[in-house]
Amino acid sequence: MSTLKTALAAATLSLTVASTQVLAETQTRTIEYQVGNETFTGYMAWDDEFGQKRPGVLVVHEWWGHNEFARNQAERLASAGYTAFALDMYGSGKQADHPDTAQQFMQEATKDMDQVKARFMKSMDILKNHESVDASRIAAQGYCFGGAVVLNMARMGADLDGVVSFHGALGSPLQAEPGSVKARIQVYTGGADKLVPSDQVASLVKEMQDAEVDLTLVSFPGVLHS
């Protein structure tokens, strides 16, 4: 795992306090669900030895698609006392192993922001309805493509306590408006990330300040996109 991801694996903790298998105390379940006419595959992880309702965290994958990395992040959150749902933004079976394919999947998924929101909100409903989750305390974290998704969901007024973006694109055709963003926002980015240049960082800071959003932004000097 990269330096950035290792250093920030627990960042979400500051925001909110199919088949089943057992990993120590962590339960996991693969869940197929429908959005419109398309099938998606998500992954729920939670600790069933912790009896109280707990916050839920949505995990949005990188541009490669819903893969083992996203599932591992859900399990890490479960071991920290959350219930986490690694959602699927592309559709079942759409995992890329080449940047060209990843870009194609990403462009197809994001060509319509209403479609993006519908897929995200369906996943949020699944998480909220899990028996272990306090539905009033939901956060989302995303990586790369997923980081941009969670920021845009905040801009669109999704009912989230907080969002965390790891090395995600910060620019967007959407703009946060005063009173529209419910979430506290944390952004973690590499200071040498050519995909997230300094002008994009500055624009996000101004956008969120103008919209009176609670923003924490951390840039790691010399760190590339990772």
N, C-alpha and C positions, 0 to 999 in steps of 0.2 A: 504494500500500500504506500502511496506517496507521502511525502513529508506533510503536505497540507492536510490530507485526509486523516493521517494518524494523529496529528496535533489537534484536530477539531472533531474527532469522532463523537464526543459527548456534547457538542455545542447546543444541540436542541434542548438539553436538560435545563438550560437556563431560561428557556422560554415558558415552559409549563411544567409546574409540578402538579372439494374433492378428495385428497388423501391426507391423513394425519400421521405425524410421527412425533416421537419424544426425543428432545435433545437436552439431557440433564433435566432441569426443571422447566425448560422452555418447550411449549407446544407450538407446532407449526401446522398450517393447513393451506394447501393449494386450493384456490377458489376460482371457478370459472363463472363469468357473469356476462350479461348482455348490455350493450349500449346501442340502441337502434337495432340494426340487423347484423351487427358484428359481435363476435365472441372475443372476450379478453380473459387473461389469466393473471390473477394476483396471488399474493402470498402473505398470509397473516401469521404473526408470531406474538406469543404472550406467555407469561409465567402463571400457570394455574395454581401454584402454591401460595400466591399472593391473593388473599380473598377479597380485598377491597377494590372498588372501581378505581380505575387509573386513567390518566390522560392517554389519548391516542395520537399516533404520529403517522402521517402519510409519507411514504418514501417514493420519490419520483426518480426514475432511472436516468442514466446518461443516454446519449444519442444511439448507443449500441442496442438499446431495447431492454426489456425486462429480463435480467440475467442473474447470475449467481452473486455478483457484487451487490445488487439491490437487495437480494434476499438476505445476504449476510448482514447488511446494515439493519434490516428489520430484526434479525435475531439479536444483534448487539443492543438495540433499543429495548427489546423484550428483556434481556438480561439486566438492564438498568432499571426495570420497573415499569416500562411502558407497554402498551399494546401497539404494535406497528403493522401497517399494511403496505407492502411493496406493490404499488399499483402498476397497471399496464396501460401505456398511452398509445401503443401501436396496433395491438390486436394479437391474438394468440399465435405463437410460433414465429413472430417477426423479431428475430435477433440478427444483428449484423456482425460480420467479422471483417468487413472492409469499409473504409471511410465513405466510399461512393454509395454503398448500400445504406449505410447509416444516414447519410445526408438525404437520400431518397425517402427513407422512412420518416425522418424528421419533417421534411417538407410536406409530405402527405398528411402528417398528423396535425401540423400547425397552419395549414392553408386557410382554416376557418376557426377563428377564436371561439365562436359559439360551440363548435365541436370539441375543442380543447376543454372548455369549461364543462360541457356535458359529461365527458369522460372522467374528469377530475371529480365532479360532484357526485357521480354514481359511486366512485370509489370511496368518497367521504361518507356517503350513506351506509355503505357496507361496513366501514370501520365504526361509525357511530352506533350501529345496531349490534355490534359484537357484545356478548354478555359481560365482558370484563371492562368495558370502556365507559368512562364518564363522558357522555356525549357533549357536555358543555365545555370540555377542555380538549380541543383538537388543534394540533400543529401540523406543519408540513415541512419537509426538507427535501431538497433536490440537488442533483449533481449535474454540472454541465448543462445539457438540454433541460434536465429536470430542475436545475436552479432557475433557469429562465421561466419555466412553467410556474413554479411556486410564486415567483415575483409577480407574474401576470395575474395569477389567481388573486393575490392580495390587491393588485390594482383594480380588479373587477369586483372587489367587495366580498369575496368569499368569507364565510363566517369562521375565521381561524383566529386562535389566540396568538399565533406567531408563525413565521416562516423563516427558514434558514436556506440560503443559497450558497452552495460550494462551487467555486469556479464557473458560475453560470454567466451567460451573456446578460448585460445590464440594460442595454438599449431595448426599446419596444415602441411599436406604433401606439400603444396604450400609454396614457399618462395618469398618474395618481391625482385625484382631486381632493380638496379639503373635505373631510368627513366621510370619504368613500372607503378608505382603507381601515379595516378593523384590526388587522394583525400588527404586532410588533415585528420588525424585520431585522434579521441579521444577515450580513453578506460577508463572505470570506473569499478573498481572491489573491492571486499571486501578483506581486509587484512587477514581475517580468513576463506576465501572461500577454502574449501578443493578440490573443483573441478577445481580451478585455482591456483595451488601451486606457490610458489615464483620462482622456477626455470623456470616455464612457462612464468612468467612475465619478468624475466631477459632475456630469449631467445627472446621474442618479442621485447624488447627494443633494443637488439643487432641487430636483423634482420632489424628493421626499421632504425636504425642508419646506418648500412652498405648500405642500399638501399637509404639513404638520403631522408627519408620520414619525413614530418612534423608530429610528434607524440606528443600528450599530454596524459600522463597516470596518473590517480589519483587512489590511493589505500586507502580505508577507514579502518583505524585500528580497528580490532576486529569485523568487519562486516562479517557475513557469506554469503553464496550464497543466493541472494535475489533480 
